[in-house]
Amino acid sequence: MTAAQATEPPRTLRECDGCGSMVRIGPLARGEEARCPRCETVLRRHAAASLEVPFALCIAGLVLYAVTMTMPFLGLQLLGQLRSSHVETGAFAFLQDGYGLLSVLVLLTLVAVPLMRLLLLLTVLGGLRLREAPRWLYKPFRWHERLAQWAMLEVFLFGVLVSYTRLADLAQVEIGPAAYGLAALALAQVALNARLDADRVWEALEARGAVSAPERRPEEKAGLIGCDCCRVVVPARPGEACLRCDAPLHVRKPNSVARSWALIVAAVVLYVPANAFPVMEIVTFGRGGPHTILGGAWEFVESGFWPLALVVFLASVAVPLLKLIGLAIMLLGIHRRSDHGLIGKTRLYRVVEAIGRWSMIDIFVVSVLIALVRFGSVASISAGLGAACFAGVVVLTILAAEAFDPRLMWDAAEERRP
């Protein structure tokens, strides 16, 4: 694996999305991965020999999804009263408390997007099994990849575990079939993500002719551009459509620095009220009051649940702060054209990109609690303004990480050198 020259055939090239280098990738043995020699970003892992296992896991995921979404999830029995919930009940509880956008966010991340991704992938893998693959199969797979960050069932599962410890102190908790279905579905999703090689799918689509257009002749002054969606490298001009997935091609993400700064500033503005205002109001037998994020973590410490306190603190306080500070450091490095620690900054970006969605744990904890604890004056939990602000911080930081282009750090460093 060596740095590629401009004469390399485009299909053997890969543009590193960490530093922008053009790298030639040779055949990979089982368990082997190709890394960029400049920034050490993983370019590709060994491709699975077959798409049969992902196809089977996708079907299994749909069956488990049906069980999870249609069966009772959790039940709470308090003083002879029983209240049960489904996975989506918390979203409707947010709506009752006056937080419509928060309700939509929970429904999207727990119900709509996971189902859409399974159906889109099943369409693609099923279409590849046909004698003549439909020409439009690249479209559903492109959307499947774009929606990856917004399917959060496994994050919700951790939120359920945190919620269970709080509910168990209040009343008797009954675990419904959907809870077991959720655990199985999360495991199926993890296995599917591990066995599904996106590059292998794109190559299969191209081999079967299920791509957007036939290959065009290179125009004069057209350089090699790597597609941010399907990662193919083609000779094209900025703004032209990718030959394989029809996505617009850009040398770098458009207006990356300006968009990232705007999203970070907006997230910082919301971060203060997210931690200052209560995320929920807890009333038991007429007593109680507001609970903040830090207050919830401290309650676990006082109860002796140190691991859960650490999880809540990391996911709800430390991770959002790390994302904001990390992205700000990288953006300042671009403005200063700094060449210091570029490999470390590129790795930091990968961490920020990967952990962003896990901050939703606290929102899911609130959704589970307000869905179940609705016993009037006996015990009641309602959502607070802090939950809406915190959800805004999570969404904005995810969007900021998507808008940021780490290749700009390397470009800025190159401009500084004589």
N, C-alpha and C positions, 0 to 999 in steps of 0.2 A: 504494500500500500504506500504510494508515493504521491507527492504533489503533482497534479495533472498539468499538462501543457494545453494550450489552446487548440491543438490539433487532435486531442483525444476525442473519440466518438462520444456524443453527449450522453448516451445511455450508460456508459461506464463511469460517469462522473457523479459526484454528489457535492453540492454546495453545503459547507458546514454552516448550520444556522446559529452557531456560537460565535464564529469569528469571520465568516464569509469566504474562507479559503475553498478553492476547488480541489477536490481530492478524488483520486481514482481508487475504487474499491475492488479488490480481487475476490475470488471465491472464498467463502467462509466455511470452516468445518463446524461440526456440531458443538454448540456451546461457545463458539468464538464470536467476538464482536470487533467491528472496525471503529477506530477512534481517529479523530483529527490529530495529525502530528503537531499542529500548532497550538490548539487550546484544549486538547484531550476530550472534547465532546464526543459522545457516542454517536456515530453516524448510522450504523446499522448492526443489528444482531443477527445471528444465524437464522435464516428463514426456515419456517416449518415446511416439511416436504409436502404436506397436504392441508387442504382447508376443510377436511371432513370433521375433525374434532371441533373447531370453532362453530361449524354448522350445527353439530349435535348439541353443543353447549348453548347455542342461541335458542334452539327449540326448547331445551330444558329450562332456560331462563324465562321464556314466555309462559310456560306452564306454572313455574313457581311464582311468576308475577301475578298470574290470575288468582292463585291461592292467596297470595299476600294481600291483594287489593280487595278481595271479596269476602274474606273470612274475618271474624272478630280478632282484634289485635291485642289489646290489654283490657282488663277489667279491674275495678276498684270497689271493694265492699267496705262501707263505713256505717256503723250503727244500724245495720239491717238494710241499708240502701246500697244498691248495686248500679254502677255506671260503667258501661263498656265503650270502647272506642275502636275505630278503624285507623289505618295509616293516615288517611286524609282528614280525620276529624279535627286535628289541631289547626289545619288551615282554615276550616270553617269557624273555629273558635276565635282565631285572629280576626276574622271578618266580623264576628259578633262584638268584639271589643273595639271595633272601629279602625282596624289596621288592614285595609283592603289590599294595599300593595304587598304587605308581608304575607297575606294569605295567598296571593298570586305566586309569589316567590316560592313558598313551600309546595304548592301544587305543582309548579313547574319542575322543581328539583327532585321531588319524590314520586310524582305520578306521571306527568306528561313526558318529560325528557327521557327517563329510563325506558318507557314503553316505546317512544319514537326511535331510540337508538337500537333497540332489539328488532323492531319491525324493519328499519332501514337496513340493518346488517343481514337480516333474514332474506330480504328482497335481493340484496347483492349476491350473497352466497348461493341462494336458490337459483337466481338467474344465470350464474356461472355454470350450473349443473345442466342447463337446457342445451339442446343441440345447437341452437343459434341464440347466443346471448343478446339481449336487447341492447341497442346502441346507447340508451340513456342510463345504464347502470352506474356510470361514474357519478351521476347527480346524487342519488341516495347515499353513496359511500362518502362523498364529499361532506354532506350534512352530518353523517354519522361521526366523522372525525371532528367537525367543528363543535359539536354539542358535547364532547367528552367531558369538559370541565363542569358541566351543569347537571350531570347525573350524579346524585349524592346519596344513594341508598346505603352505602357502606358507612358514610359519615353519620347518617341517621341512626344506624345500628349502634354506634358508639354513644350517640345521644340518648338512645333508649336505655343503655346500660347505666348511664349516669342518672337518668330519671328514675330508674327502678330503685336505686338506693334511697332516694328521697321519698318515694311513694311508700316503700316498705316501712319507714318510720311513722307514717301517717295512718295507714290502714292495710288491710289484706289485699295483696295484688294477685290477680289471676292472669296467667299467661295464656293467650289465645293461640289458635292454630296459625294465624298470620305472623305471629312473632317468630315461630319456628320457620315459617316460609320465608320471612325476611332474612334470617340468618343463612338459610340455604341459598337464597337468591344472591346475597352478597358474596358468598363463596363461589357461586357459579360465575358471577361477574368478574371476580378476581382471576379465576381460572381462564375465563374467556379472554381477558386482557393479556394474560401471560402467553396464551397460545396463538392469539391473532397477530399476525405480522402484516401491518398496513402496507409495507412495500411489496410483500408477496401478493396481496390482493390487487394493488394497482398494476403489477406486472401481469397478473392473470387477466385483468380487464383489458389491458393493452393487447395481450396475445390473442384474446377472443374478439378483438375489434370493438369492444364496448367502451370506446373513448369518444371524445368530443369531435375530433376532426382528423383527417389524414395529415401526415407530416408534410409541412410546407418547405419550400426551398428557402435556405437562409438568404436574407436580404443583405445588401451592402451596409456596412456599419452596424450590423446587428450583432450584439455581443451575447455571451452565454449568461443566462439568467436561471437561477434555481427557483422552482415554484414553491411557495410557502405552504401550499396545500398538499400536493401529491409528491413533492420533493424531486421531481424530474428536472434535469437540466437541459434547456433547449436554447438554440440561437433565436433570439427575439429582441424586440425593442420594448422598453417600458410601456406599460399600458395595453400591450397585446394580450390575447387570451392564451392560456396554457393549452398546448396541443392535447394533453391527456385529460385534464379535469375541467377545462374551460374557465378556470379562475384567472382573474387579472394578474399579470406578472409585474413585479416591481423589484428593482435592484435592492431597495430597502423598504421597510414598511413606511407608507406615506405619513408624513407629519408625526412621526413616532415620538420625538422629544416633546413637542408641544402638547400632544394628546396625553402623554404619560404625566407630565407636570400638572395639567389641569385635573386629571383624575386623582392624583396624589393629594393635591391641595384640597379638593372636595372631600376626600377621605379623612384628612387631618381635621377639617372643620367638624365632621360628624363624630370623630373619635372621642372628643372631649365630652359631649352630651351622652355618647354611648356608654361611657364609664361613670358619668355623674348621675344620670337619671336612672330610675329603677327599671329593670328589665321585666319585672313582674311584681304584682301585689298579692301577698299571701295573708289570708285571714282565717283563723281557726277559733271557733267558739267566741267570735266577736273580738278577738285579739290578733294582732299581727301588724303588718305594714309593708312598706316597699323593700325590695331586695335588689341590690346592684350586682354586677358581675363579680366584683371583688368580694362583696359580701357573701355571695354564694360559695366562692372558693374557700373563704374563711370558715363557713359553716361546716364544710367537709373536714377541715383541719380540726375543729373543735370536736367533731363526732369521731375522730380517729381514722377517717378515710383519707389518708395522705395520698395514695396513688390517684384517687379521683380528684382531689384538690389540685394535684399537680397537672392532671389532664385538663381540667377546666381553666387553670391559670395559663398554661401554655397555649391552649387553643384560642382562648378568648382575650387574653391580654398580651402575652409575649409574641405570638405569631403575627397578629396585625401590626404591632409595633415594629417587628423585624422586617416585615414586608415594606412598610413605609420608609423606614430608615435605609434599608438595603437599596430600594429603588432610587431614593434621593441621592445616595452615595454614587450610584452608577450614573445617574443623570448629571450630577456635578462633575464627575470624571470626564464625561463627554464635553461639557462646556469648557473645562480646563485643558482638554486634550491630553489628559494624563495617560502615561504608559505604565503606571505603577500597578502591579498585581492584577494584570488583565486576566490571567487564568483563574485566579481566585474570584474575581468579580463575575466571570462567566459561570463558575460553579455556583456562586451565590444566587445568580439569576435562576438557575435550574431549581435550586431549593425554594426560592420565593414562588416560582411558577407551580411547583408541585404541592406545596403545603397550603396554598391560598384557600382552597375550598374547605379545609378541615376546621377553619374558624366558624363554620356554620353549626358546629356541635351545640353551642349555647342556644342558638335559635331553635334547634330541634328539641333541646331539653325543655324549653319554654312551651313549645307546641304540644309535647306529650303531657306536660303537667296541666295546662289550661284545658286540654281535651278531656281529662279525667276528673280533676278536682273541681266539680261544680255542684256542691251540695248545699247551696244557699248560705244561711247564717252558720251552719255547722262547720263547713270548711269550703273555701273557695279560693281559686287562683286565677288572676286575670293578667293579661299582658300589659306591659308598661312602655312608655315612650323610648326608654333605653334600648329595648329590643328592636324597634324600628330603625333607630339610629345605627345600632351595631350591624344590622343586616345591610344597611347602606354602605357601611365601611367595608364589609366583606365583598359585596358586589363590586364596589369601586376599585378595590385593590386587585381583584381578579381581572377586571377590565384593564387596569393599568399594566399588569404583568403581560397581558396579551398584546397591548399596544406597544410596549417597549421592545426595541430591537437591539439585542446585545452586540450585533455586528458593528453598530455605530461606535462602540467604545474602541474597537480595533481600528476603525476608519479614522477616528479622531487622533489616535496615537500615531498612525502613519503620517497624518498631515503635519504633525509636530516635528517629525524627524526630517533632517535635511536630505 
